[in-house]
Every structure is written in C-alpha cells, then in structure tokens.
C-alpha cells in the first residue's frame, strides 16, 4: 500500500519517539496532542507508493495558534476505524489504530 510522511517547515518529521504526534498509516492524517507554539509552521504530506516507485508531495498546510483565547470544544470520544474483520497469521503482528479525542 501507500505510506505517509509529513514534512514540517521543510524538515521531515521524525515521529518514532514523539509522544505528541502520530501519523495514521491507514488515512495519512497527522494527529498532534497538546499543540504548542513550536508546532506553528507549514505541514506538507508526502504519499509514497512503493509499487509505483514514486512519491507525491501535497501543498503546504499552515498551522497557526489562535490569539483570541477561544478553544474549540467537542465531547470526548474514541475514534475507531477497525475493519469489520481482521485476519492475521499465527505469530504475526497486527497494528490497530485507536484515538481518544476531546477536552
């Protein structure tokens, strides 16, 4: 399938040991928990297809901090997008993505 990478201000985000940021390899979405002033900048998604041997870079998306002190509020919920059935060979590794959202 496809793989997703995000670039922040022209530098590839290294997310292996980043506990605040996560890239879903299912959807390509970038999730940031507890946005900080250092997160302000331009984010660009790169989608790579190993089969086709090529990558496509999307347009930069700016992230800015609100200055009015208003936070968006939404009810806590769990985002689950598991397939109806997941099959795995015995001894293999299965990765499931689950996100807790809310204030």
Backbone as CSV, one residue per row, in Angstrom:
resi,resn,N_x,N_y,N_z,CA_x,CA_y,CA_z,C_x,C_y,C_z
1,UNK,0.800,-1.192,0.000,0.000,0.000,0.000,0.839,1.249,0.000
2,UNK,0.181,2.299,0.371,0.799,3.616,0.422,1.430,3.856,1.791
3,UNK,2.419,4.736,1.819,2.964,5.177,3.098,2.923,6.695,3.133
4,UNK,2.784,7.241,4.339,2.600,8.672,4.518,3.704,9.235,5.403
5,UNK,4.231,10.369,4.978,5.250,11.085,5.740,4.829,12.546,5.783
6,UNK,5.117,13.220,6.885,4.818,14.640,6.978,6.111,15.437,7.104
7,UNK,6.125,16.577,6.434,7.267,17.490,6.468,6.816,18.744,7.204
8,UNK,7.618,19.187,8.154,7.322,20.390,8.931,8.390,21.428,8.618
9,UNK,7.984,22.534,8.001,8.921,23.608,7.631,10.143,23.052,6.890
10,UNK,9.893,22.226,5.883,10.924,21.642,5.017,11.834,20.624,5.703
11,UNK,11.435,20.116,6.876,12.191,19.075,7.563,11.253,17.898,7.825
12,UNK,11.667,16.692,7.451,10.836,15.513,7.673,10.632,15.299,9.167
13,UNK,9.367,15.130,9.571,9.072,14.874,10.976,9.528,13.475,11.354
14,UNK,10.300,13.366,12.402,10.720,12.073,12.928,9.782,11.758,14.083
15,UNK,8.885,10.800,13.870,7.830,10.551,14.850,8.015,9.276,15.658
16,UNK,9.113,8.563,15.474,9.304,7.304,16.175,9.236,7.474,17.692
17,UNK,9.828,8.527,18.225,9.853,8.719,19.674,9.109,9.976,20.083
18,UNK,8.169,10.410,19.250,7.406,11.618,19.530,6.071,11.210,20.142
19,UNK,5.858,11.523,21.412,4.629,11.093,22.080,3.459,12.043,21.813
20,UNK,3.709,13.198,21.187,2.636,14.147,20.899,2.111,14.060,19.475
21,UNK,2.876,13.506,18.564,2.475,13.469,17.151,2.401,12.029,16.655
22,UNK,1.423,11.800,15.772,1.247,10.465,15.212,0.696,10.589,13.806
23,UNK,1.218,9.788,12.869,0.700,9.735,11.510,0.004,8.403,11.308
24,UNK,-1.270,8.455,10.959,-2.012,7.236,10.674,-1.560,6.695,9.324
25,UNK,-1.078,5.476,9.294,-0.689,4.868,8.029,-1.906,4.312,7.295
26,UNK,-3.063,4.382,7.937,-4.321,3.986,7.293,-4.912,5.142,6.491
27,UNK,-4.912,6.345,7.094,-5.548,7.506,6.451,-4.554,8.574,6.000
28,UNK,-3.351,8.561,6.575,-2.372,9.610,6.282,-2.530,10.828,7.168
29,UNK,-3.545,10.848,8.025,-3.786,12.006,8.889,-2.657,12.173,9.900
30,UNK,-2.330,13.440,10.169,-1.365,13.784,11.203,-2.148,14.239,12.421
31,UNK,-1.878,13.624,13.569,-2.534,13.990,14.814,-1.501,14.607,15.742
32,UNK,-1.864,15.741,16.357,-0.978,16.411,17.311,-1.757,16.576,18.611
33,UNK,-1.217,16.037,19.695,-1.831,16.202,21.012,-1.177,17.398,21.694
34,UNK,-1.976,18.238,22.289,-1.497,19.412,23.021,-0.564,20.266,22.157
35,UNK,-1.163,21.005,21.240,-0.404,21.869,20.335,0.361,22.919,21.140
36,UNK,1.626,23.120,20.781,2.498,24.082,21.448,2.959,25.136,20.445
37,UNK,3.432,26.286,20.912,3.900,27.328,19.984,4.955,26.827,18.995
38,UNK,5.758,25.848,19.396,6.790,25.323,18.490,6.188,24.515,17.334
39,UNK,4.889,24.210,17.393,4.226,23.468,16.318,3.759,24.373,15.180
40,UNK,3.813,25.672,15.382,3.375,26.618,14.350,4.312,26.540,13.158
41,UNK,3.732,26.447,11.964,4.536,26.384,10.738,3.750,25.727,9.627
42,UNK,4.451,25.298,8.594,3.827,24.662,7.442,4.043,23.154,7.466
43,UNK,2.960,22.411,7.253,2.984,20.957,7.217,2.647,20.492,5.806
44,UNK,3.445,19.573,5.298,3.239,19.037,3.950,3.232,17.523,4.031
45,UNK,2.231,16.904,3.406,2.126,15.447,3.395,2.791,14.897,2.134
46,UNK,3.554,13.820,2.294,4.170,13.121,1.168,3.616,11.698,1.165
47,UNK,3.010,11.326,0.049,2.442,9.982,-0.101,3.356,9.194,-1.029
48,UNK,3.785,8.028,-0.572,4.698,7.201,-1.356,4.039,5.871,-1.700
49,UNK,4.189,5.481,-2.976,3.707,4.184,-3.439,4.916,3.348,-3.828
50,UNK,5.296,2.374,-2.989,6.435,1.529,-3.331,6.214,0.765,-4.641
51,UNK,4.968,0.339,-4.895,4.673,-0.386,-6.133,4.967,0.452,-7.358
52,UNK,4.529,1.714,-7.332,4.740,2.611,-8.471,6.131,3.227,-8.439
53,UNK,6.808,3.114,-7.303,8.145,3.677,-7.185,8.160,5.193,-7.258
54,UNK,7.094,5.830,-6.744,7.094,7.288,-6.771,6.403,7.876,-5.556
55,UNK,6.725,9.141,-5.300,6.143,9.900,-4.197,5.485,11.151,-4.745
56,UNK,4.416,11.566,-4.071,3.724,12.792,-4.438,3.664,13.669,-3.198
57,UNK,4.014,14.918,-3.382,4.043,15.878,-2.279,2.843,16.804,-2.404
58,UNK,2.066,16.916,-1.326,0.898,17.787,-1.334,1.285,19.236,-1.077
59,UNK,0.301,20.128,-1.118,0.573,21.541,-0.836,0.805,21.744,0.660
60,UNK,1.578,22.761,1.034,1.790,23.016,2.461,0.500,23.516,3.123
61,UNK,0.289,23.065,4.351,-0.855,23.497,5.145,-0.327,24.231,6.365
62,UNK,-0.651,25.509,6.513,-0.129,26.259,7.664,-0.896,25.944,8.945
63,UNK,-0.168,25.862,10.049,-0.768,25.724,11.367,-0.446,27.006,12.127
64,UNK,-1.480,27.687,12.606,-1.292,28.901,13.394,-2.022,28.729,14.718
65,UNK,-1.609,29.487,15.716,-2.277,29.445,17.011,-3.310,30.557,17.074
66,UNK,-4.436,30.263,17.683,-5.460,31.286,17.865,-4.959,32.283,18.892
67,UNK,-5.265,33.542,18.663,-4.846,34.580,19.610,-6.007,35.083,20.449
68,UNK,-7.229,34.586,20.159,-8.402,35.064,20.894,-8.668,34.279,22.179
69,UNK,-7.858,33.282,22.458,-8.010,32.510,23.686,-9.162,31.532,23.671
70,UNK,-9.890,31.431,22.553,-11.021,30.520,22.464,-10.530,29.165,21.987
71,UNK,-10.913,28.134,22.715,-10.548,26.783,22.307,-11.771,26.115,21.713
72,UNK,-11.567,25.348,20.669,-12.668,24.558,20.131,-13.007,23.467,21.127
73,UNK,-14.276,23.274,21.389,-14.679,22.248,22.342,-15.524,21.205,21.642
74,UNK,-15.287,19.987,21.980,-16.097,18.895,21.479,-16.079,17.793,22.523
75,UNK,-17.128,16.995,22.498,-17.243,15.962,23.518,-16.179,14.897,23.341
76,UNK,-15.697,14.341,24.450,-14.713,13.257,24.346,-15.317,12.065,23.595
77,UNK,-14.521,11.449,22.761,-14.974,10.261,22.039,-13.764,9.444,21.622
78,UNK,-13.996,8.213,21.292,-12.949,7.329,20.801,-13.173,7.159,19.300
79,UNK,-12.155,7.481,18.500,-12.217,7.294,17.056,-11.722,5.901,16.738
80,UNK,-12.592,5.054,16.265,-12.199,3.690,15.927,-12.615,3.417,14.494
81,UNK,-11.681,2.990,13.688,-11.974,2.657,12.299,-11.436,1.265,11.988
82,UNK,-11.798,0.304,12.828,-11.327,-1.042,12.593,-12.119,-1.650,11.444
83,UNK,-11.462,-2.478,10.640,-12.230,-3.195,9.617,-13.204,-4.154,10.296
84,UNK,-14.228,-4.565,9.566,-15.226,-5.462,10.147,-14.583,-6.748,10.658
85,UNK,-13.596,-7.248,9.929,-12.860,-8.444,10.354,-11.381,-8.224,10.066
86,UNK,-10.548,-8.635,10.993,-9.103,-8.530,10.819,-8.523,-9.928,10.916
87,UNK,-7.787,-10.340,9.906,-7.185,-11.666,9.886,-5.674,-11.537,10.004
88,UNK,-5.072,-12.442,10.737,-3.628,-12.440,10.899,-3.140,-13.874,11.038
89,UNK,-1.947,-14.105,10.510,-1.335,-15.424,10.659,-0.806,-15.556,12.085
90,UNK,-0.863,-16.748,12.619,-0.371,-17.001,13.965,1.091,-16.574,14.056
91,UNK,1.408,-15.812,15.100,2.771,-15.350,15.324,3.103,-14.048,14.626
92,UNK,2.171,-13.521,13.809,2.433,-12.256,13.122,2.007,-11.085,14.015
93,UNK,2.332,-9.879,13.595,1.999,-8.678,14.344,0.874,-7.941,13.637
94,UNK,-0.108,-7.491,14.403,-1.224,-6.713,13.865,-1.214,-5.369,14.566
95,UNK,-1.343,-4.266,13.809,-1.372,-2.934,14.383,-2.758,-2.342,14.172
96,UNK,-3.414,-1.943,15.269,-4.715,-1.302,15.209,-4.567,0.124,15.717
97,UNK,-5.247,1.081,15.075,-5.166,2.460,15.478,-6.448,2.859,16.205
98,UNK,-6.287,3.506,17.356,-7.415,3.968,18.140,-7.031,5.328,18.712
99,UNK,-7.907,6.329,18.575,-7.601,7.681,19.029,-8.643,8.149,20.027
100,UNK,-8.185,8.688,21.141,-9.089,9.313,22.102,-9.037,10.813,21.848
101,UNK,-10.191,11.399,21.568,-10.278,12.825,21.256,-11.150,13.509,22.298
102,UNK,-10.906,14.761,22.539,-11.771,15.521,23.420,-11.004,16.418,24.337
103,UNK,-11.754,17.127,25.149,-11.155,18.093,26.060,-11.287,17.598,27.474
